[in-house]
């Protein structure tokens, strides 16, 4: 779905969150600009870009300065529910990362950006030293499921270093800026190594 995205304007959805490739994103959409955006994405079967906010809030406030990160992730719609009038519950899947070349804001507040697609993580097995971190993720998923939470999309790819690293990054109690830096890393093995070091420093992995 995202293989042929040109480096032309794509709509952006700024959030106080970082979307990783393969990640699940749930949104409650109620602002007119984003209701229109979701309708267009559904109608045209197109993705939109998710970027983290460096400054400003998710809800538009007149005169509030807004600054967006320069790297984001495309999101494709999985399902849309309009149980309440004027509100959409949306679930999306993160696909490819992109770098923003330039951006501008429309009169209605919607951001558009000319982007360049970034390389996907190379698929590689986690090295033997990361096995406990892989097991730790499997245990975390089982625990979350017992608590009624299922934050990850199937299939679970425990044999993919990038997938394991990304899923850990989504649930680690680290800052938005730290998650952004991890998402931007071009080497999945390095991302997983950093996650492993953090988990060991906290005693989560021995």
C-alpha positions in Angstrom: 0.0 0.0 0.0 2.9 2.4 0.7 5.4 1.2 -1.9 4.6 3.9 -4.4 4.2 7.0 -2.2 5.8 9.9 -4.1 7.8 12.6 -2.4 4.8 15.0 -2.7 2.6 16.4 -0.1 1.1 13.9 2.4 -1.2 14.9 5.3 0.2 14.8 8.8 -1.4 13.9 12.1 0.8 15.4 14.9 0.7 13.5 18.1 2.3 13.4 21.5 3.4 9.9 20.6 5.8 8.1 18.3 4.5 5.6 15.8 6.9 2.7 14.9 6.7 0.6 11.8 4.5 -2.4 12.5 2.9 -0.5 15.5 -0.8 -0.3 16.4 -2.2 3.2 16.8 -5.6 3.9 18.2 -7.0 7.4 17.7 -10.1 9.3 18.9 -10.8 11.8 16.1 -13.1 14.7 16.6 -11.5 17.8 15.1 -13.0 18.8 11.7 -9.6 18.8 9.9 -8.9 15.2 11.0 -12.4 13.9 10.5 -12.1 15.2 6.9 -8.6 13.5 6.7 -9.9 10.1 7.8 -12.8 10.3 5.3 -10.4 11.1 2.5 -8.0 8.3 3.5 -10.9 5.8 3.6 -12.3 7.0 0.3 -9.0 7.0 -1.5 -7.4 4.1 0.3 -4.3 6.2 1.2 -2.2 6.5 4.3 -1.3 9.6 6.3 1.8 10.6 8.2 2.2 10.5 11.9 4.8 12.8 13.4 5.6 13.5 17.1 5.1 17.0 18.5 8.2 18.7 19.8 6.1 21.7 20.9 2.4 22.4 21.1 -0.7 20.2 21.8 -2.7 17.8 19.8 -5.8 19.9 19.8 -5.5 23.2 17.8 -5.3 26.4 19.9 -5.2 29.8 18.2 -1.7 31.4 18.5 -0.1 28.4 20.1 3.4 27.7 18.6 3.7 24.2 17.1 6.9 22.3 16.2 7.0 18.9 14.6 9.7 16.3 14.4 11.4 15.8 11.1 10.9 12.0 10.9 7.6 10.2 11.0 5.8 7.0 10.1 3.1 6.4 7.6 -0.1 5.0 9.0 -2.7 2.9 7.1 -6.3 2.6 8.4 -7.3 -0.8 9.8 -10.8 0.0 10.9 -12.9 3.1 11.6 -15.9 3.2 14.0 -18.4 6.1 14.2 -20.4 5.0 17.2 -20.8 8.6 18.4 -21.9 11.5 16.1 -18.9 13.7 15.2 -16.3 11.3 16.8 -14.4 8.5 15.0 -12.6 5.7 16.8 -9.7 4.8 14.4 -7.2 1.9 14.5 -4.1 2.2 12.3 -1.0 0.3 11.5 2.4 1.9 11.2 4.2 1.1 7.9 7.2 3.0 6.5 9.3 5.8 8.0 9.7 9.1 6.2 11.8 12.2 6.4 10.2 15.6 6.0 11.7 17.8 3.4 9.3 20.7 3.9 5.9 21.3 5.4 3.2 23.9 5.5 -0.1 24.3 7.2 -3.5 24.8 5.5 -6.0 27.4 6.6 -8.0 24.7 8.4 -4.9 23.8 10.4 -4.0 20.5 8.6 -0.3 20.1 8.1 1.0 18.8 4.7 4.6 17.7 4.1 6.8 16.8 1.1 8.5 13.7 2.3 11.1 11.1 1.4 10.6 7.5 2.2 13.3 6.0 4.4 14.7 2.5 4.1 12.9 -0.3 6.0 14.8 -2.2 8.7 16.7 -5.1 7.3 15.1 -8.3 8.5 17.6 -10.1 10.8 17.5 -12.6 13.7 18.1 -11.2 17.2 21.7 -12.2 18.2 22.1 -14.9 20.9 22.9 -12.2 23.5 19.4 -10.7 23.0 17.5 -13.9 23.7 16.4 -12.9 27.2 15.1 -9.6 25.8 13.1 -11.5 23.2 11.7 -13.8 26.0 11.0 -10.7 28.1 8.8 -9.3 25.4 6.9 -12.5 25.0 6.3 -12.5 28.8 5.2 -8.9 28.7 2.7 -9.6 25.9 1.3 -12.5 28.0 1.0 -10.3 31.1 -0.7 -7.5 29.2 -3.1 -9.9 27.7 -4.0 -11.2 31.1 -4.7 -7.6 32.1 -7.0 -7.2 29.1 -4.6 -5.2 27.0 -3.4 -6.2 23.5 -1.2 -3.3 22.2 0.4 -5.2 19.4 -0.8 -6.4 16.0 -0.3 -10.0 15.0 1.6 -11.9 13.7 4.2 -11.6 16.5 7.7 -11.7 14.8 10.0 -12.7 17.6 12.6 -13.8 15.0 12.9 -10.3 13.7 15.2 -8.0 15.6 13.5 -4.8 14.3 10.1 -6.0 15.3 11.2 -6.9 18.8 13.0 -3.6 19.3 10.0 -1.6 18.0 7.5 -3.3 20.3 9.7 -2.8 23.3 10.1 0.9 22.4 6.4 1.3 22.3 5.9 0.1 25.9 9.1 1.3 27.7 8.6 4.1 30.2 10.9 6.5 28.4 10.5 10.0 27.1 8.9 10.9 23.8 12.3 12.4 22.7 14.0 9.1 23.5 11.4 7.1 21.6 11.8 9.4 18.6 15.6 8.9 18.5 15.1 5.1 18.7 12.6 5.2 15.9 14.9 7.2 13.7 17.9 4.8 14.1 18.6 3.2 10.7 20.0 0.0 12.2 17.5 -2.3 13.9 20.3 -4.3 15.7 21.5 -1.1 17.3 18.0 -0.2 18.4 17.6 -3.6 20.0 21.0 -3.3 21.7 19.9 0.0 23.3 16.6 -1.5 24.4 18.5 -4.5 25.9 20.9 -2.2 27.8 18.0 -0.2 29.2 16.1 -3.4 30.3 19.3 -4.7 32.0 19.9 -1.4 33.7 16.4 -1.7 35.2 16.7 -5.3 36.1 14.0 -6.4 33.7 16.4 -8.7 31.9 19.3 -10.4 33.7 
